Amino acid sequence: MMRLRVYYPVIAAAVLVVLLHVVLAATDKTYYMTQVTMSAYYALVVIGLCLLMGYAGQISLGHAGFFAIGGYTIAALTTHNLIAYRDTPAFMSLKSLGLIVQWQDLYGNEVLSFSPRLAFVAAMLLTALIALAIGLPVIRLKGHYLAMATLGFGLIIYRVVLGARLFGQADGISNVPAFRLLGGLQVNGRAPFRIQNYYIAWVAVLAAMVLALNLIHSRVGRALRSIHQSEEAAHSLGINTYRYKLATFVLSALLAAVGGALLTHYNASIGPSEVTVMKSVRYVAIVAVGGMANLWGAMVMGVLLNFLSLRGVFGSYDDAVFGTILIGVMLFAPQGLLRVPRLKAITSLLPRRSHG
């Protein structure tokens, strides 16, 4: 029964997603779906970061780097022309397995590249390996030491994509082909595919929420909460704190990479702006606003704040707004703005009857 109650909010969220589509269609504002879809992919990063910060108690200022690893890896593999290798045995083997796709670029030239499915698997494996390599040494750090280490990782990724010709340097990578899924669906940002991509993005987000909710309501989740409250006490009870924190770090990195890969296919491009330090600060700010251990709050704020940002509501002060949000929340609402208040706190604000 407890497990069933976990899924009630997921069902309610799915209903709200459908209702939002109906409202936008009825008001002839379906063009908003573009920004909502992009915000949903960014929310995948926030969900993973909420698990890491709110439950494992580990702060990361480098999740924009994992987002970029997913996006840049899949972009590089699906746009690199392999036509020069078309007669090699390795190429023929991959083609026979359906792992090579043929398409035309903007100039009508023939392109033979890796299949997006193969590229997606490669991006996830690379992200997991890098997260493991980074996590093995730095996850032993605590507090601001861990934050500085992950910040350094993010800066390294930024300089790599900015300087490497393979990744397009300052121009990034464009003309990324659509990611064809089963049943004729495809991750594609063009207007005719707007509605189906809206639902594809939300299926990905709700699937991530189901994964995260099952995790935190399991034995692993109880271990993570004990680590967050007191790592020393958890260790004394026989909990392998290092292994749990490392696994959560890798999982959160993978969720960020999934968001980066899917958004890259949706936008058909990715650039260095996705890897900046302020992007990582933005994700931390969103988790802080939603609540460090509040998955639904973090997801809702991730979609809402990114939507407002993508619509240009904050204008040229975009980064300043998110920086201010982070400072304000840390000072005045460290538990997050969307934490459900206790009944006592609510009733204390209500007017009391006089019995005189």
C-alpha positions as CSV (number, residue, x, y, z in Angstrom):
1,M,0.0,0.0,0.0
2,M,2.9,2.4,0.8
3,R,4.4,1.7,-2.6
4,L,1.1,2.5,-4.3
5,R,0.9,5.8,-2.6
6,V,4.3,6.7,-4.0
7,Y,2.8,6.5,-7.5
8,Y,-0.2,8.7,-6.8
9,P,1.7,12.0,-7.4
10,V,3.2,10.6,-10.6
11,I,-0.3,9.8,-11.9
12,A,-1.4,13.3,-10.8
13,A,1.6,14.8,-12.6
14,A,0.8,12.9,-15.8
15,V,-2.8,14.2,-15.7
16,L,-1.5,17.8,-15.3
17,V,0.8,17.3,-18.2
18,V,-2.1,16.4,-20.4
19,L,-4.2,19.2,-19.0
20,L,-1.4,21.7,-19.8
21,H,-1.4,20.5,-23.4
22,V,-5.2,20.9,-23.6
23,V,-5.0,24.4,-22.2
24,L,-2.2,25.5,-24.6
25,A,-4.1,24.0,-27.6
26,A,-7.4,25.7,-26.6
27,T,-5.7,29.1,-26.2
28,D,-3.7,28.6,-29.4
29,K,-0.4,28.8,-27.5
30,T,1.2,25.5,-28.4
31,Y,4.4,27.3,-29.2
32,Y,5.0,27.4,-25.5
33,M,5.5,23.6,-25.7
34,T,9.0,24.2,-27.1
35,Q,10.2,25.9,-23.9
36,V,8.3,23.5,-21.7
37,T,9.9,20.6,-23.5
38,M,13.4,22.1,-23.1
39,S,12.7,22.8,-19.4
40,A,11.7,19.2,-18.9
41,Y,15.1,18.0,-20.1
42,Y,16.8,20.5,-17.8
43,A,14.7,19.1,-15.0
44,L,16.4,15.7,-15.4
45,V,19.6,17.3,-14.2
46,V,17.8,18.8,-11.2
47,I,16.2,15.5,-10.2
48,G,19.6,13.8,-10.2
49,L,21.2,16.7,-8.3
50,C,18.4,16.6,-5.7
51,L,19.2,13.0,-5.0
52,L,22.8,13.8,-4.6
53,M,22.4,17.0,-2.5
54,G,19.2,16.3,-0.6
55,Y,19.7,12.6,0.2
56,A,23.4,11.8,-0.1
57,G,24.3,15.2,1.3
58,Q,26.9,15.9,-1.4
59,I,27.1,19.2,-3.2
60,S,28.2,19.4,-6.9
61,L,29.1,22.4,-8.9
62,G,30.0,20.4,-11.9
63,H,26.7,18.9,-13.2
64,A,26.7,21.1,-16.2
65,G,29.8,19.2,-17.2
66,F,28.0,15.8,-17.1
67,F,25.1,17.4,-19.1
68,A,27.7,18.5,-21.7
69,I,29.4,15.1,-21.8
70,G,26.1,13.5,-22.7
71,G,25.2,16.2,-25.3
72,Y,28.6,16.6,-26.9
73,T,29.3,12.9,-27.1
74,I,26.1,12.1,-28.9
75,A,26.5,15.2,-31.1
76,A,30.0,14.3,-32.1
77,L,29.2,10.7,-32.9
78,T,26.1,11.4,-34.9
79,T,27.6,14.2,-37.0
80,H,31.1,12.9,-37.7
81,N,31.1,11.8,-41.3
82,L,32.5,8.2,-41.7
83,I,32.3,8.1,-45.5
84,A,36.0,7.8,-45.7
85,Y,35.8,4.4,-43.9
86,R,32.8,3.0,-45.8
87,D,34.9,0.2,-47.3
88,T,36.6,-1.0,-44.1
89,P,35.5,-4.3,-42.4
90,A,34.6,-2.5,-39.2
91,F,32.3,-0.1,-40.9
92,M,30.6,-2.8,-42.9
93,S,30.1,-4.8,-39.6
94,L,28.5,-1.8,-37.9
95,K,26.3,-1.1,-40.9
96,S,25.1,-4.7,-41.1
97,L,24.0,-4.3,-37.4
98,G,22.1,-1.2,-38.2
99,L,24.5,1.0,-36.2
100,I,25.3,3.3,-39.2
101,V,22.8,5.8,-40.6
102,Q,22.8,7.7,-43.8
103,W,21.5,11.2,-44.2
104,Q,22.2,14.6,-45.9
105,D,23.6,17.7,-44.3
106,L,22.3,21.2,-44.9
107,Y,24.2,21.4,-48.2
108,G,22.8,18.2,-49.5
109,N,26.0,16.2,-49.0
110,E,25.8,12.5,-48.0
111,V,26.7,11.8,-44.4
112,L,27.4,8.3,-42.9
113,S,27.5,8.5,-39.2
114,F,26.9,6.4,-36.1
115,S,23.3,5.6,-35.2
116,P,21.9,7.9,-32.4
117,R,21.1,4.7,-30.5
118,L,24.7,3.6,-30.5
119,A,25.8,7.2,-29.7
120,F,23.4,7.4,-26.8
121,V,24.7,4.2,-25.3
122,A,28.3,5.4,-25.8
123,A,27.4,8.7,-24.2
124,M,26.0,7.0,-21.1
125,L,28.9,4.6,-20.8
126,L,31.4,7.5,-21.1
127,T,29.5,9.6,-18.5
128,A,29.4,6.7,-16.1
129,L,33.2,6.0,-16.5
130,I,34.1,9.7,-16.0
131,A,31.7,10.1,-13.0
132,L,33.3,7.0,-11.5
133,A,36.8,8.3,-12.1
134,I,35.9,11.7,-10.7
135,G,33.9,10.3,-7.8
136,L,36.4,7.7,-6.6
137,P,38.8,10.4,-5.2
138,V,36.5,13.4,-4.6
139,I,33.5,11.7,-2.9
140,R,35.7,11.3,0.2
141,L,35.8,15.1,0.4
142,K,33.2,17.1,2.4
143,G,31.6,20.5,2.3
144,H,33.3,23.2,0.4
145,Y,36.2,20.9,-0.6
146,L,33.8,18.7,-2.6
147,A,32.2,21.8,-4.1
148,M,35.5,23.1,-5.2
149,A,36.6,19.8,-6.7
150,T,33.5,19.4,-8.7
151,L,33.7,23.0,-9.8
152,G,37.2,22.3,-11.1
153,F,35.9,19.4,-13.1
154,G,33.2,21.6,-14.6
155,L,35.9,24.1,-15.6
156,I,38.0,21.4,-17.2
157,I,35.0,20.2,-19.3
158,Y,34.3,23.8,-20.4
159,R,37.8,24.4,-21.6
160,V,37.9,21.1,-23.4
161,V,34.8,21.7,-25.4
162,L,35.8,25.3,-26.0
163,G,39.2,24.4,-27.4
164,A,38.7,21.0,-29.1
165,R,38.0,21.2,-32.9
166,L,36.1,17.9,-32.6
167,F,33.5,19.7,-30.5
168,G,33.2,22.8,-32.6
169,Q,35.1,25.1,-30.2
170,A,33.1,28.3,-29.6
171,D,30.6,27.5,-32.3
172,G,29.6,24.1,-30.8
173,I,28.1,21.3,-32.9
174,S,25.0,21.9,-35.1
175,N,23.0,19.9,-37.6
176,V,22.5,17.0,-35.2
177,P,20.1,14.5,-36.7
178,A,16.8,13.4,-35.1
179,F,16.9,10.5,-32.6
180,R,14.4,8.0,-34.0
181,L,12.7,6.0,-31.3
182,L,10.2,3.1,-31.5
183,G,6.8,3.4,-33.2
184,G,7.8,6.2,-35.5
185,L,8.5,8.6,-32.6
186,Q,11.6,10.8,-32.8
187,V,13.3,13.4,-30.7
188,N,13.1,16.4,-33.1
189,G,12.5,20.0,-32.4
190,R,10.8,20.9,-35.6
191,A,7.2,22.3,-35.4
192,P,5.4,19.2,-36.8
193,F,7.0,17.1,-34.0
194,R,6.2,19.6,-31.2
195,I,3.4,17.7,-29.5
196,Q,5.0,14.2,-29.6
197,N,8.3,15.7,-28.3
198,Y,6.4,17.4,-25.5
199,Y,5.2,14.0,-24.3
200,I,8.5,12.3,-24.9
201,A,10.2,14.8,-22.6
202,W,7.6,14.3,-19.9
203,V,7.7,10.5,-20.1
204,A,11.5,10.8,-19.5
205,V,11.0,13.2,-16.6
206,L,8.2,11.0,-14.9
207,A,10.3,7.9,-15.5
208,A,13.2,9.6,-13.7
209,M,10.8,10.5,-10.9
210,V,9.6,7.0,-10.6
211,L,13.2,5.8,-10.4
212,A,14.1,8.4,-7.8
213,L,11.0,7.8,-5.7
214,N,11.5,4.0,-5.7
215,L,15.1,4.6,-4.7
216,I,14.4,6.9,-1.7
217,H,11.6,4.7,-0.4
218,S,13.9,1.6,-0.5
219,R,16.6,0.4,1.8
220,V,19.0,2.4,-0.2
221,G,17.0,5.6,0.4
222,R,17.0,4.9,4.2
223,A,20.7,4.5,4.1
224,L,21.1,7.8,2.1
225,R,19.0,9.7,4.6
226,S,21.0,8.3,7.5
227,I,24.2,9.4,5.7
228,H,22.8,12.9,5.2
229,Q,21.8,13.2,8.9
230,S,25.1,11.9,10.3
231,E,27.7,10.1,8.2
232,E,29.6,9.0,11.2
233,A,26.5,7.5,12.8
234,A,25.6,5.7,9.6
235,H,29.1,4.3,9.3
236,S,29.0,3.0,12.9
237,L,25.8,1.1,12.0
238,G,27.6,-0.8,9.2
239,I,26.4,1.3,6.3
240,N,29.1,1.6,3.5
241,T,28.8,5.3,3.2
242,Y,31.4,5.6,0.6
243,R,29.8,3.1,-1.8
244,Y,26.3,4.7,-1.4
245,K,27.6,8.2,-2.0
246,L,29.6,7.1,-5.0
247,A,26.6,5.2,-6.6
248,T,24.4,8.3,-6.1
249,F,27.0,10.5,-7.7
250,V,27.2,8.3,-10.8
251,L,23.4,8.0,-11.0
252,S,22.9,11.8,-10.8
253,A,25.6,12.2,-13.5
254,L,23.8,9.8,-15.7
255,L,20.5,11.7,-15.3
256,A,22.3,14.9,-16.3
257,A,23.8,13.2,-19.3
258,V,20.4,11.8,-20.4
259,G,19.0,15.4,-20.3
260,G,22.0,16.7,-22.3
261,A,21.7,14.0,-25.0
262,L,18.0,14.3,-25.5
263,L,18.1,18.1,-25.5
264,T,20.9,18.1,-28.0
265,H,18.8,16.0,-30.4
266,Y,15.8,18.2,-29.7
267,N,17.7,21.5,-30.5
268,A,19.8,19.8,-33.2
269,S,22.8,21.5,-31.6
270,I,24.8,22.1,-28.5
271,G,27.2,24.9,-27.6
272,P,29.7,25.9,-24.8
273,S,27.0,28.0,-23.1
274,E,25.6,24.7,-21.6
275,V,28.9,24.0,-19.8
276,T,29.5,27.3,-18.0
277,V,29.9,27.5,-14.2
278,M,26.7,29.5,-14.0
279,K,24.8,26.6,-15.5
280,S,25.9,24.5,-12.6
281,V,25.1,27.2,-10.1
282,R,21.6,27.5,-11.7
283,Y,21.0,23.8,-11.1
284,V,22.1,24.1,-7.4
285,A,19.9,27.2,-7.0
286,I,16.8,25.4,-8.4
287,V,17.4,22.4,-6.0
288,A,17.7,24.9,-3.2
289,V,14.5,26.6,-4.1
290,G,12.5,23.4,-4.5
291,G,13.9,21.9,-1.3
292,M,17.1,19.9,-0.8
293,A,15.2,16.6,-0.1
294,N,12.1,17.4,-2.0
295,L,12.1,15.7,-5.4
296,W,8.7,17.1,-6.5
297,G,9.6,20.6,-5.4
298,A,12.9,20.5,-7.3
299,M,11.3,19.1,-10.4
300,V,8.5,21.7,-10.4
301,M,10.9,24.6,-9.8
302,G,13.3,23.2,-12.4
303,V,10.6,23.3,-15.1
304,L,9.2,26.7,-13.9
305,L,12.4,28.7,-13.6
306,N,13.9,27.3,-16.7
307,F,10.7,28.0,-18.6
308,L,10.8,31.6,-17.4
309,S,14.5,31.9,-18.4
310,L,13.9,30.4,-21.8
311,R,11.1,32.8,-22.4
312,G,13.4,35.7,-21.7
313,V,11.6,36.9,-18.6
314,F,14.8,37.7,-16.8
315,G,16.4,39.3,-19.8
316,S,20.1,40.1,-19.6
317,Y,20.0,39.6,-15.8
318,D,19.4,35.9,-16.1
319,D,22.5,34.7,-14.3
320,A,22.2,37.4,-11.7
321,V,18.6,36.3,-10.9
322,F,19.7,32.7,-10.3
323,G,22.6,33.8,-8.2
324,T,20.3,36.0,-6.1
325,I,17.9,33.2,-5.8
326,L,20.6,30.9,-4.4
327,I,21.8,33.5,-1.9
328,G,18.3,34.4,-0.8
329,V,17.2,30.8,-0.3
330,M,20.4,29.9,1.7
331,L,19.8,32.9,4.0
332,F,16.1,32.9,4.5
333,A,14.7,29.5,3.4
334,P,17.4,26.8,3.6
335,Q,14.8,24.1,3.5
336,G,13.4,25.4,0.2
337,L,10.4,27.5,-0.7
338,L,8.2,24.5,-1.6
339,R,8.7,22.5,1.6
340,V,5.3,21.5,2.9
341,P,4.8,23.4,6.2
342,R,3.7,21.6,9.3
343,L,0.1,21.9,10.3
344,K,1.1,23.7,13.5
345,A,2.8,26.3,11.5
346,I,-0.3,26.8,9.4
347,T,-2.7,27.0,12.3
348,S,-0.5,29.5,14.1
349,L,-1.2,32.0,11.3
350,L,-5.0,31.7,11.6
351,P,-7.0,34.1,13.7
352,R,-8.0,32.7,17.1
353,R,-11.5,32.9,18.6
354,S,-12.0,35.0,21.7
355,H,-13.5,33.0,24.6
356,G,-13.9,36.1,26.9
